[in-house]
Amino acid sequence: MRNNLLNELQELLASTPILLRNRVCEECDWSLSSYYRKSKPFNDLKDGPALHLEISNAEKELIKRMAKE
């Protein structure tokens, strides 16, 4: 039986954001809640210094490397 290349490619691409999210959480030692809070655009967050969650330069570099893999 032949594999359906298009279906396999679609499944791979659909699962990529989840795989990246899980790897980022593992490597950066973040919970899923932290991941989603840090992934929101700043203008979606309420004003105030306590809610301004930034990603460190080291975390940025780590995430870039993971995304390339």
PDB file of N, CA, C and O in Angstrom:
ATOM      1  N   MET A   1       0.839  -1.178   0.000  1.00  0.00           N
ATOM      2  CA  MET A   1       0.000   0.000   0.000  1.00  0.00           C
ATOM      3  C   MET A   1       0.890   1.250   0.000  1.00  0.00           C
ATOM      4  O   MET A   1       1.836   1.340   0.782  1.00  0.00           O
ATOM      5  N   ARG A   2       0.591   2.185  -0.855  1.00  0.00           N
ATOM      6  CA  ARG A   2       1.379   3.399  -0.965  1.00  0.00           C
ATOM      7  C   ARG A   2       1.016   4.401   0.124  1.00  0.00           C
ATOM      8  O   ARG A   2      -0.121   4.468   0.590  1.00  0.00           O
ATOM      9  N   ASN A   3       2.019   5.168   0.509  1.00  0.00           N
ATOM     10  CA  ASN A   3       1.782   6.258   1.454  1.00  0.00           C
ATOM     11  C   ASN A   3       1.220   7.449   0.696  1.00  0.00           C
ATOM     12  O   ASN A   3       1.553   7.669  -0.468  1.00  0.00           O
ATOM     13  N   ASN A   4       0.383   8.199   1.350  1.00  0.00           N
ATOM     14  CA  ASN A   4      -0.164   9.409   0.767  1.00  0.00           C
ATOM     15  C   ASN A   4       0.741  10.566   1.173  1.00  0.00           C
ATOM     16  O   ASN A   4       0.654  11.067   2.294  1.00  0.00           O
ATOM     17  N   LEU A   5       1.598  10.982   0.269  1.00  0.00           N
ATOM     18  CA  LEU A   5       2.589  12.008   0.552  1.00  0.00           C
ATOM     19  C   LEU A   5       1.940  13.308   1.011  1.00  0.00           C
ATOM     20  O   LEU A   5       2.395  13.928   1.972  1.00  0.00           O
ATOM     21  N   LEU A   6       0.889  13.715   0.331  1.00  0.00           N
ATOM     22  CA  LEU A   6       0.230  14.972   0.690  1.00  0.00           C
ATOM     23  C   LEU A   6      -0.346  14.908   2.100  1.00  0.00           C
ATOM     24  O   LEU A   6      -0.231  15.868   2.863  1.00  0.00           O
ATOM     25  N   ASN A   7      -0.960  13.793   2.448  1.00  0.00           N
ATOM     26  CA  ASN A   7      -1.519  13.628   3.788  1.00  0.00           C
ATOM     27  C   ASN A   7      -0.414  13.635   4.835  1.00  0.00           C
ATOM     28  O   ASN A   7      -0.553  14.280   5.874  1.00  0.00           O
ATOM     29  N   GLU A   8       0.677  12.929   4.576  1.00  0.00           N
ATOM     30  CA  GLU A   8       1.795  12.902   5.521  1.00  0.00           C
ATOM     31  C   GLU A   8       2.393  14.290   5.725  1.00  0.00           C
ATOM     32  O   GLU A   8       2.716  14.671   6.850  1.00  0.00           O
ATOM     33  N   LEU A   9       2.540  15.039   4.650  1.00  0.00           N
ATOM     34  CA  LEU A   9       3.086  16.389   4.742  1.00  0.00           C
ATOM     35  C   LEU A   9       2.146  17.294   5.529  1.00  0.00           C
ATOM     36  O   LEU A   9       2.593  18.084   6.361  1.00  0.00           O
ATOM     37  N   GLN A  10       0.846  17.183   5.271  1.00  0.00           N
ATOM     38  CA  GLN A  10      -0.128  17.994   5.992  1.00  0.00           C
ATOM     39  C   GLN A  10      -0.116  17.674   7.488  1.00  0.00           C
ATOM     40  O   GLN A  10      -0.184  18.584   8.314  1.00  0.00           O
ATOM     41  N   GLU A  11      -0.030  16.405   7.839  1.00  0.00           N
ATOM     42  CA  GLU A  11       0.027  16.019   9.255  1.00  0.00           C
ATOM     43  C   GLU A  11       1.288  16.555   9.924  1.00  0.00           C
ATOM     44  O   GLU A  11       1.240  17.026  11.060  1.00  0.00           O
ATOM     45  N   LEU A  12       2.407  16.485   9.224  1.00  0.00           N
ATOM     46  CA  LEU A  12       3.660  17.010   9.767  1.00  0.00           C
ATOM     47  C   LEU A  12       3.566  18.512  10.004  1.00  0.00           C
ATOM     48  O   LEU A  12       3.946  18.999  11.069  1.00  0.00           O
ATOM     49  N   LEU A  13       3.064  19.242   9.022  1.00  0.00           N
ATOM     50  CA  LEU A  13       2.968  20.691   9.159  1.00  0.00           C
ATOM     51  C   LEU A  13       1.941  21.090  10.216  1.00  0.00           C
ATOM     52  O   LEU A  13       2.127  22.090  10.909  1.00  0.00           O
ATOM     53  N   ALA A  14       0.878  20.332  10.343  1.00  0.00           N
ATOM     54  CA  ALA A  14      -0.134  20.640  11.358  1.00  0.00           C
ATOM     55  C   ALA A  14       0.396  20.400  12.762  1.00  0.00           C
ATOM     56  O   ALA A  14      -0.010  21.088  13.699  1.00  0.00           O
ATOM     57  N   SER A  15       1.290  19.442  12.925  1.00  0.00           N
ATOM     58  CA  SER A  15       1.809  19.124  14.256  1.00  0.00           C
ATOM     59  C   SER A  15       3.018  19.981  14.640  1.00  0.00           C
ATOM     60  O   SER A  15       3.419  19.986  15.804  1.00  0.00           O
ATOM     61  N   THR A  16       3.599  20.696  13.694  1.00  0.00           N
ATOM     62  CA  THR A  16       4.808  21.469  13.954  1.00  0.00           C
ATOM     63  C   THR A  16       4.651  22.506  15.068  1.00  0.00           C
ATOM     64  O   THR A  16       5.523  22.584  15.933  1.00  0.00           O
ATOM     65  N   PRO A  17       3.574  23.311  15.087  1.00  0.00           N
ATOM     66  CA  PRO A  17       3.456  24.290  16.180  1.00  0.00           C
ATOM     67  C   PRO A  17       3.394  23.631  17.561  1.00  0.00           C
ATOM     68  O   PRO A  17       3.932  24.171  18.528  1.00  0.00           O
ATOM     69  N   ILE A  18       2.754  22.491  17.659  1.00  0.00           N
ATOM     70  CA  ILE A  18       2.655  21.785  18.933  1.00  0.00           C
ATOM     71  C   ILE A  18       4.017  21.240  19.338  1.00  0.00           C
ATOM     72  O   ILE A  18       4.404  21.332  20.503  1.00  0.00           O
ATOM     73  N   LEU A  19       4.740  20.679  18.388  1.00  0.00           N
ATOM     74  CA  LEU A  19       6.078  20.166  18.686  1.00  0.00           C
ATOM     75  C   LEU A  19       7.013  21.291  19.138  1.00  0.00           C
ATOM     76  O   LEU A  19       7.778  21.124  20.088  1.00  0.00           O
ATOM     77  N   LEU A  20       6.947  22.432  18.455  1.00  0.00           N
ATOM     78  CA  LEU A  20       7.781  23.573  18.834  1.00  0.00           C
ATOM     79  C   LEU A  20       7.395  24.068  20.226  1.00  0.00           C
ATOM     80  O   LEU A  20       8.261  24.323  21.062  1.00  0.00           O
ATOM     81  N   ARG A  21       6.091  24.203  20.471  1.00  0.00           N
ATOM     82  CA  ARG A  21       5.622  24.660  21.791  1.00  0.00           C
ATOM     83  C   ARG A  21       6.134  23.744  22.891  1.00  0.00           C
ATOM     84  O   ARG A  21       6.650  24.218  23.903  1.00  0.00           O
ATOM     85  N   ASN A  22       5.997  22.442  22.702  1.00  0.00           N
ATOM     86  CA  ASN A  22       6.434  21.487  23.720  1.00  0.00           C
ATOM     87  C   ASN A  22       7.942  21.554  23.947  1.00  0.00           C
ATOM     88  O   ASN A  22       8.409  21.467  25.083  1.00  0.00           O
ATOM     89  N   ARG A  23       8.691  21.706  22.877  1.00  0.00           N
ATOM     90  CA  ARG A  23      10.148  21.774  23.010  1.00  0.00           C
ATOM     91  C   ARG A  23      10.585  23.053  23.706  1.00  0.00           C
ATOM     92  O   ARG A  23      11.484  23.027  24.546  1.00  0.00           O
ATOM     93  N   VAL A  24       9.950  24.184  23.359  1.00  0.00           N
ATOM     94  CA  VAL A  24      10.265  25.450  24.006  1.00  0.00           C
ATOM     95  C   VAL A  24       9.967  25.356  25.499  1.00  0.00           C
ATOM     96  O   VAL A  24      10.772  25.790  26.323  1.00  0.00           O
ATOM     97  N   CYS A  25       8.818  24.791  25.847  1.00  0.00           N
ATOM     98  CA  CYS A  25       8.461  24.648  27.267  1.00  0.00           C
ATOM     99  C   CYS A  25       9.484  23.789  27.998  1.00  0.00           C
ATOM    100  O   CYS A  25       9.869  24.095  29.127  1.00  0.00           O
ATOM    101  N   GLU A  26       9.918  22.724  27.357  1.00  0.00           N
ATOM    102  CA  GLU A  26      10.894  21.831  27.991  1.00  0.00           C
ATOM    103  C   GLU A  26      12.258  22.503  28.144  1.00  0.00           C
ATOM    104  O   GLU A  26      12.842  22.487  29.227  1.00  0.00           O
ATOM    105  N   GLU A  27      12.761  23.092  27.062  1.00  0.00           N
ATOM    106  CA  GLU A  27      14.097  23.676  27.077  1.00  0.00           C
ATOM    107  C   GLU A  27      14.184  24.928  27.947  1.00  0.00           C
ATOM    108  O   GLU A  27      15.204  25.161  28.596  1.00  0.00           O
ATOM    109  N   CYS A  28      13.119  25.739  27.964  1.00  0.00           N
ATOM    110  CA  CYS A  28      13.126  26.982  28.740  1.00  0.00           C
ATOM    111  C   CYS A  28      12.549  26.787  30.140  1.00  0.00           C
ATOM    112  O   CYS A  28      12.511  27.725  30.936  1.00  0.00           O
ATOM    113  N   ASP A  29      12.106  25.582  30.434  1.00  0.00           N
ATOM    114  CA  ASP A  29      11.505  25.261  31.731  1.00  0.00           C
ATOM    115  C   ASP A  29      10.294  26.154  32.023  1.00  0.00           C
ATOM    116  O   ASP A  29      10.169  26.723  33.107  1.00  0.00           O
ATOM    117  N   TRP A  30       9.404  26.261  31.024  1.00  0.00           N
ATOM    118  CA  TRP A  30       8.185  27.037  31.141  1.00  0.00           C
ATOM    119  C   TRP A  30       6.997  26.099  31.248  1.00  0.00           C
ATOM    120  O   TRP A  30       7.027  24.988  30.720  1.00  0.00           O
ATOM    121  N   SER A  31       5.955  26.542  31.929  1.00  0.00           N
ATOM    122  CA  SER A  31       4.679  25.838  31.905  1.00  0.00           C
ATOM    123  C   SER A  31       3.952  26.249  30.620  1.00  0.00           C
ATOM    124  O   SER A  31       4.361  27.198  29.951  1.00  0.00           O
ATOM    125  N   LEU A  32       2.885  25.542  30.281  1.00  0.00           N
ATOM    126  CA  LEU A  32       2.095  25.939  29.109  1.00  0.00           C
ATOM    127  C   LEU A  32       1.507  27.334  29.310  1.00  0.00           C
ATOM    128  O   LEU A  32       1.432  28.123  28.368  1.00  0.00           O
ATOM    129  N   SER A  33       1.093  27.633  30.538  1.00  0.00           N
ATOM    130  CA  SER A  33       0.547  28.964  30.827  1.00  0.00           C
ATOM    131  C   SER A  33       1.587  30.046  30.555  1.00  0.00           C
ATOM    132  O   SER A  33       1.282  31.075  29.953  1.00  0.00           O
ATOM    133  N   SER A  34       2.815  29.804  31.005  1.00  0.00           N
ATOM    134  CA  SER A  34       3.893  30.779  30.760  1.00  0.00           C
ATOM    135  C   SER A  34       4.153  30.933  29.270  1.00  0.00           C
ATOM    136  O   SER A  34       4.347  32.046  28.782  1.00  0.00           O
ATOM    137  N   TYR A  35       4.158  29.829  28.553  1.00  0.00           N
ATOM    138  CA  TYR A  35       4.384  29.874  27.101  1.00  0.00           C
ATOM    139  C   TYR A  35       3.348  30.779  26.435  1.00  0.00           C
ATOM    140  O   TYR A  35       3.697  31.665  25.655  1.00  0.00           O
ATOM    141  N   TYR A  36       2.075  30.549  26.750  1.00  0.00           N
ATOM    142  CA  TYR A  36       1.030  31.328  26.099  1.00  0.00           C
ATOM    143  C   TYR A  36       1.030  32.794  26.542  1.00  0.00           C
ATOM    144  O   TYR A  36       0.723  33.677  25.741  1.00  0.00           O
ATOM    145  N   ARG A  37       1.368  33.061  27.799  1.00  0.00           N
ATOM    146  CA  ARG A  37       1.475  34.460  28.245  1.00  0.00           C
ATOM    147  C   ARG A  37       2.620  35.161  27.513  1.00  0.00           C
ATOM    148  O   ARG A  37       2.474  36.304  27.079  1.00  0.00           O
ATOM    149  N   LYS A  38       3.747  34.481  27.378  1.00  0.00           N
ATOM    150  CA  LYS A  38       4.905  35.092  26.719  1.00  0.00           C
ATOM    151  C   LYS A  38       4.720  35.187  25.210  1.00  0.00           C
ATOM    152  O   LYS A  38       5.379  36.002  24.564  1.00  0.00           O
ATOM    153  N   SER A  39       3.849  34.384  24.638  1.00  0.00           N
ATOM    154  CA  SER A  39       3.663  34.407  23.192  1.00  0.00           C
ATOM    155  C   SER A  39       2.649  35.457  22.740  1.00  0.00           C
ATOM    156  O   SER A  39       2.514  35.710  21.543  1.00  0.00           O
ATOM    157  N   LYS A  40       1.936  36.069  23.689  1.00  0.00           N
ATOM    158  CA  LYS A  40       0.966  37.101  23.313  1.00  0.00           C
ATOM    159  C   LYS A  40       1.685  38.377  22.904  1.00  0.00           C
ATOM    160  O   LYS A  40       2.703  38.742  23.493  1.00  0.00           O
ATOM    161  N   PRO A  41       1.148  39.057  21.890  1.00  0.00           N
ATOM    162  CA  PRO A  41       1.713  40.371  21.543  1.00  0.00           C
ATOM    163  C   PRO A  41       1.542  41.330  22.716  1.00  0.00           C
ATOM    164  O   PRO A  41       0.573  41.232  23.469  1.00  0.00           O
ATOM    165  N   PHE A  42       2.472  42.243  22.868  1.00  0.00           N
ATOM    166  CA  PHE A  42       2.434  43.162  24.010  1.00  0.00           C
ATOM    167  C   PHE A  42       1.155  43.989  24.035  1.00  0.00           C
ATOM    168  O   PHE A  42       0.647  44.302  25.112  1.00  0.00           O
ATOM    169  N   ASN A  43       0.624  44.348  22.867  1.00  0.00           N
ATOM    170  CA  ASN A  43      -0.571  45.193  22.870  1.00  0.00           C
ATOM    171  C   ASN A  43      -1.818  44.417  23.310  1.00  0.00           C
ATOM    172  O   ASN A  43      -2.853  45.035  23.557  1.00  0.00           O
ATOM    173  N   ASP A  44      -1.754  43.085  23.417  1.00  0.00           N
ATOM    174  CA  ASP A  44      -2.869  42.291  23.925  1.00  0.00           C
ATOM    175  C   ASP A  44      -2.861  42.200  25.442  1.00  0.00           C
ATOM    176  O   ASP A  44      -3.846  41.772  26.045  1.00  0.00           O
ATOM    177  N   LEU A  45      -1.776  42.592  26.053  1.00  0.00           N
ATOM    178  CA  LEU A  45      -1.658  42.524  27.504  1.00  0.00           C
ATOM    179  C   LEU A  45      -2.130  43.827  28.127  1.00  0.00           C
ATOM    180  O   LEU A  45      -2.025  44.894  27.521  1.00  0.00           O
ATOM    181  N   LYS A  46      -2.645  43.728  29.331  1.00  0.00           N
ATOM    182  CA  LYS A  46      -3.063  44.936  30.057  1.00  0.00           C
ATOM    183  C   LYS A  46      -1.834  45.767  30.400  1.00  0.00           C
ATOM    184  O   LYS A  46      -0.722  45.251  30.513  1.00  0.00           O
ATOM    185  N   ASP A  47      -2.060  47.044  30.559  1.00  0.00           N
ATOM    186  CA  ASP A  47      -0.949  47.942  30.927  1.00  0.00           C
ATOM    187  C   ASP A  47      -0.461  47.622  32.323  1.00  0.00           C
ATOM    188  O   ASP A  47      -1.245  47.252  33.197  1.00  0.00           O
ATOM    189  N   GLY A  48       0.788  47.760  32.520  1.00  0.00           N
ATOM    190  CA  GLY A  48       1.361  47.556  33.840  1.00  0.00           C
ATOM    191  C   GLY A  48       2.637  46.757  33.753  1.00  0.00           C
ATOM    192  O   GLY A  48       2.725  45.823  32.956  1.00  0.00           O
ATOM    193  N   PRO A  49       3.627  47.100  34.552  1.00  0.00           N
ATOM    194  CA  PRO A  49       4.919  46.422  34.483  1.00  0.00           C
ATOM    195  C   PRO A  49       4.851  44.953  34.885  1.00  0.00           C
ATOM    196  O   PRO A  49       5.661  44.155  34.412  1.00  0.00           O
ATOM    197  N   ALA A  50       3.899  44.571  35.754  1.00  0.00           N
ATOM    198  CA  ALA A  50       3.831  43.188  36.224  1.00  0.00           C
ATOM    199  C   ALA A  50       3.400  42.242  35.108  1.00  0.00           C
ATOM    200  O   ALA A  50       3.715  41.053  35.145  1.00  0.00           O
ATOM    201  N   LEU A  51       2.678  42.768  34.114  1.00  0.00           N
ATOM    202  CA  LEU A  51       2.170  41.908  33.048  1.00  0.00           C
ATOM    203  C   LEU A  51       3.011  41.964  31.780  1.00  0.00           C
ATOM    204  O   LEU A  51       2.703  41.290  30.797  1.00  0.00           O
ATOM    205  N   HIS A  52       4.065  42.762  31.800  1.00  0.00           N
ATOM    206  CA  HIS A  52       4.927  42.878  30.624  1.00  0.00           C
ATOM    207  C   HIS A  52       5.977  41.761  30.690  1.00  0.00           C
ATOM    208  O   HIS A  52       7.034  41.924  31.300  1.00  0.00           O
ATOM    209  N   LEU A  53       5.668  40.635  30.058  1.00  0.00           N
ATOM    210  CA  LEU A  53       6.551  39.469  30.122  1.00  0.00           C
ATOM    211  C   LEU A  53       7.485  39.465  28.922  1.00  0.00           C
ATOM    212  O   LEU A  53       7.042  39.352  27.779  1.00  0.00           O
ATOM    213  N   GLU A  54       8.743  39.585  29.181  1.00  0.00           N
ATOM    214  CA  GLU A  54       9.715  39.589  28.099  1.00  0.00           C
ATOM    215  C   GLU A  54      10.459  38.265  28.053  1.00  0.00           C
ATOM    216  O   GLU A  54      10.565  37.547  29.047  1.00  0.00           O
ATOM    217  N   ILE A  55      10.958  37.974  26.890  1.00  0.00           N
ATOM    218  CA  ILE A  55      11.788  36.790  26.688  1.00  0.00           C
ATOM    219  C   ILE A  55      13.233  37.272  26.697  1.00  0.00           C
ATOM    220  O   ILE A  55      13.582  38.223  25.998  1.00  0.00           O
ATOM    221  N   SER A  56      14.062  36.618  27.485  1.00  0.00           N
ATOM    222  CA  SER A  56      15.463  37.032  27.576  1.00  0.00           C
ATOM    223  C   SER A  56      16.178  36.788  26.247  1.00  0.00           C
ATOM    224  O   SER A  56      15.700  36.022  25.410  1.00  0.00           O
ATOM    225  N   ASN A  57      17.310  37.435  26.062  1.00  0.00           N
ATOM    226  CA  ASN A  57      18.094  37.244  24.837  1.00  0.00           C
ATOM    227  C   ASN A  57      18.543  35.793  24.692  1.00  0.00           C
ATOM    228  O   ASN A  57      18.558  35.255  23.584  1.00  0.00           O
ATOM    229  N   ALA A  58      18.908  35.160  25.801  1.00  0.00           N
ATOM    230  CA  ALA A  58      19.320  33.757  25.753  1.00  0.00           C
ATOM    231  C   ALA A  58      18.151  32.866  25.323  1.00  0.00           C
ATOM    232  O   ALA A  58      18.328  31.937  24.536  1.00  0.00           O
ATOM    233  N   GLU A  59      16.957  33.157  25.846  1.00  0.00           N
ATOM    234  CA  GLU A  59      15.772  32.380  25.455  1.00  0.00           C
ATOM    235  C   GLU A  59      15.445  32.597  23.978  1.00  0.00           C
ATOM    236  O   GLU A  59      15.070  31.660  23.273  1.00  0.00           O
ATOM    237  N   LYS A  60      15.591  33.842  23.517  1.00  0.00           N
ATOM    238  CA  LYS A  60      15.348  34.140  22.100  1.00  0.00           C
ATOM    239  C   LYS A  60      16.269  33.318  21.200  1.00  0.00           C
ATOM    240  O   LYS A  60      15.822  32.732  20.214  1.00  0.00           O
ATOM    241  N   GLU A  61      17.550  33.278  21.544  1.00  0.00           N
ATOM    242  CA  GLU A  61      18.506  32.521  20.739  1.00  0.00           C
ATOM    243  C   GLU A  61      18.194  31.029  20.766  1.00  0.00           C
ATOM    244  O   GLU A  61      18.291  30.355  19.740  1.00  0.00           O
ATOM    245  N   LEU A  62      17.824  30.518  21.917  1.00  0.00           N
ATOM    246  CA  LEU A  62      17.475  29.107  22.044  1.00  0.00           C
ATOM    247  C   LEU A  62      16.245  28.775  21.197  1.00  0.00           C
ATOM    248  O   LEU A  62      16.213  27.746  20.522  1.00  0.00           O
ATOM    249  N   ILE A  63      15.247  29.636  21.233  1.00  0.00           N
ATOM    250  CA  ILE A  63      14.021  29.417  20.459  1.00  0.00           C
ATOM    251  C   ILE A  63      14.320  29.475  18.965  1.00  0.00           C
ATOM    252  O   ILE A  63      13.786  28.670  18.201  1.00  0.00           O
ATOM    253  N   LYS A  64      15.157  30.404  18.536  1.00  0.00           N
ATOM    254  CA  LYS A  64      15.532  30.500  17.121  1.00  0.00           C
ATOM    255  C   LYS A  64      16.221  29.216  16.653  1.00  0.00           C
ATOM    256  O   LYS A  64      15.936  28.708  15.569  1.00  0.00           O
ATOM    257  N   ARG A  65      17.134  28.697  17.488  1.00  0.00           N
ATOM    258  CA  ARG A  65      17.832  27.446  17.125  1.00  0.00           C
ATOM    259  C   ARG A  65      16.852  26.288  17.012  1.00  0.00           C
ATOM    260  O   ARG A  65      16.943  25.480  16.087  1.00  0.00           O
ATOM    261  N   MET A  66      15.909  26.205  17.957  1.00  0.00           N
ATOM    262  CA  MET A  66      14.920  25.118  17.929  1.00  0.00           C
ATOM    263  C   MET A  66      14.034  25.225  16.690  1.00  0.00           C
ATOM    264  O   MET A  66      13.703  24.211  16.075  1.00  0.00           O
ATOM    265  N   ALA A  67      13.652  26.435  16.326  1.00  0.00           N
ATOM    266  CA  ALA A  67      12.790  26.627  15.160  1.00  0.00           C
ATOM    267  C   ALA A  67      13.492  26.202  13.871  1.00  0.00           C
ATOM    268  O   ALA A  67      12.848  25.705  12.947  1.00  0.00           O
ATOM    269  N   LYS A  68      14.818  26.399  13.808  1.00  0.00           N
ATOM    270  CA  LYS A  68      15.569  26.010  12.614  1.00  0.00           C
ATOM    271  C   LYS A  68      15.704  24.493  12.480  1.00  0.00           C
ATOM    272  O   LYS A  68      15.809  23.966  11.372  1.00  0.00           O
ATOM    273  N   GLU A  69      15.699  23.798  13.618  1.00  0.00           N
ATOM    274  CA  GLU A  69      15.852  22.343  13.593  1.00  0.00           C
ATOM    275  C   GLU A  69      14.582  21.751  13.129  1.00  0.00           C
ATOM    276  O   GLU A  69      14.472  20.529  13.027  1.00  0.00           O
TER     277      GLU A  69
END
